Amino acid sequence: MASMWELKNCYTLDEALKLYALFRMEQDVESGRAEDIAKGVER
């Protein structure tokens, strides 16, 4: 994950927002997988 310094100095706002969106999507997928495992659901 990028540091705050990298986000402010190395990326445009558009790029930083895309990175954040990808990070959140990854978190959502991991959360869904953990819920499925807890419920015993196989994919």
NUVEX-538548 format. One record per residue: residue number from 1; chain; x negated, y, z of N, C-alpha, C in turn. Coordinates in steps of 0.001 Angstrom, whole numbers, plus 500000, padded with zeros to 6 digits. Example, Ala and Ser with C-alpha at 12.3 -4.5 7.8 and 13.67 -1.06 7.14 Angstrom:
2
i; ch; nx; ny; nz; cax; cay; caz; cx; cy; cz
1; A; 486810; 494310; 507800; 487700; 495500; 507800; 486800; 496700; 507800
2; A; 487150; 497750; 507080; 486330; 498940; 507140; 487100; 500030; 507870
***
This chain:
43
i; ch; nx; ny; nz; cax; cay; caz; cx; cy; cz
1; A; 499156; 498829; 500000; 500000; 500000; 500000; 499109; 501236; 500000
2; A; 499543; 502253; 499323; 498773; 503488; 499208; 498833; 504278; 500512
3; A; 497732; 504926; 500819; 497708; 505787; 502005; 498387; 507114; 501678
4; A; 498702; 507883; 502710; 499324; 509194; 502500; 498392; 510087; 501690
5; A; 497083; 510010; 501952; 496128; 510818; 501191; 496194; 510467; 499710
6; A; 496219; 509152; 499405; 496304; 508726; 498008; 497589; 509232; 497353
7; A; 498701; 509124; 498087; 499968; 509579; 497523; 499943; 511072; 497220
8; A; 499321; 511843; 498092; 499294; 513295; 497903; 498274; 513734; 496855
9; A; 497172; 512997; 496714; 496067; 513475; 495880; 495813; 512686; 494606
10; A; 496330; 511475; 494512; 496007; 510630; 493363; 497205; 510320; 492467
11; A; 498399; 510547; 492964; 499599; 510179; 492213; 500493; 511392; 492002
12; A; 501204; 511394; 490885; 502228; 512420; 490689; 503420; 512043; 491555
13; A; 504330; 512970; 491755; 505530; 512679; 492543; 506311; 511534; 491921
14; A; 506434; 511527; 490611; 507157; 510463; 489921; 506518; 509100; 490186
15; A; 505208; 509034; 490095; 504507; 507769; 490350; 504679; 507323; 491799
16; A; 504574; 508271; 492737; 504724; 507940; 494154; 506130; 507427; 494439
17; A; 507137; 508034; 493838; 508518; 507587; 494045; 508747; 506196; 493464
18; A; 508137; 505919; 492328; 508253; 504578; 491745; 507586; 503536; 492635
19; A; 506414; 503865; 493178; 505737; 502945; 494096; 506592; 502689; 495328
20; A; 507212; 503728; 495856; 508061; 503581; 497028; 509271; 502701; 496706
21; A; 509871; 502917; 495546; 511024; 502103; 495142; 510630; 500630; 495002
22; A; 509489; 500368; 494418; 509015; 498985; 494292; 508762; 498362; 495658
23; A; 508178; 499129; 496557; 507919; 498651; 497909; 509224; 498290; 498608
24; A; 510242; 499169; 498494; 511530; 498901; 499142; 512225; 497691; 498527
25; A; 512139; 497543; 497208; 512748; 496384; 496553; 512094; 495102; 497050
26; A; 510778; 495109; 497196; 510068; 493936; 497697; 510517; 493603; 499120
27; A; 510686; 494639; 499941; 511168; 494416; 501307; 512563; 493803; 501297
28; A; 513444; 494286; 500423; 514802; 493766; 500333; 514811; 492301; 499914
29; A; 513959; 491945; 498953; 513878; 490558; 498497; 513388; 489660; 499634
30; A; 512355; 490103; 500341; 511833; 489319; 501454; 512877; 489151; 502548
31; A; 513632; 490194; 502818; 514688; 490133; 503826; 515768; 489140; 503412
32; A; 516148; 489173; 502143; 517145; 488237; 501634; 516664; 486801; 501714
33; A; 515418; 486580; 501401; 514855; 485224; 501493; 514856; 484741; 502939
34; A; 514499; 485616; 503863; 514479; 485241; 505277; 515887; 484898; 505754
35; A; 516883; 485653; 505307; 518275; 485354; 505670; 518697; 484009; 505096
36; A; 518328; 483752; 503851; 518667; 482469; 503225; 518041; 481306; 503984
37; A; 516793; 481462; 504375; 516102; 480408; 505123; 516810; 480178; 506450
38; A; 517187; 481269; 507118; 517864; 481158; 508402; 519215; 480447; 508268
39; A; 519879; 480646; 507136; 521177; 480020; 506904; 521041; 478623; 506304
40; A; 519835; 478275; 505904; 519606; 476968; 505302; 519984; 476899; 503832
41; A; 519994; 478044; 503175; 520364; 478109; 501751; 519103; 477887; 500909
42; A; 519214; 477016; 499923; 518105; 476750; 498991; 518389; 477458; 497669
43; A; 517329; 477927; 497015; 517495; 478541; 495680; 516865; 477683; 494636
***
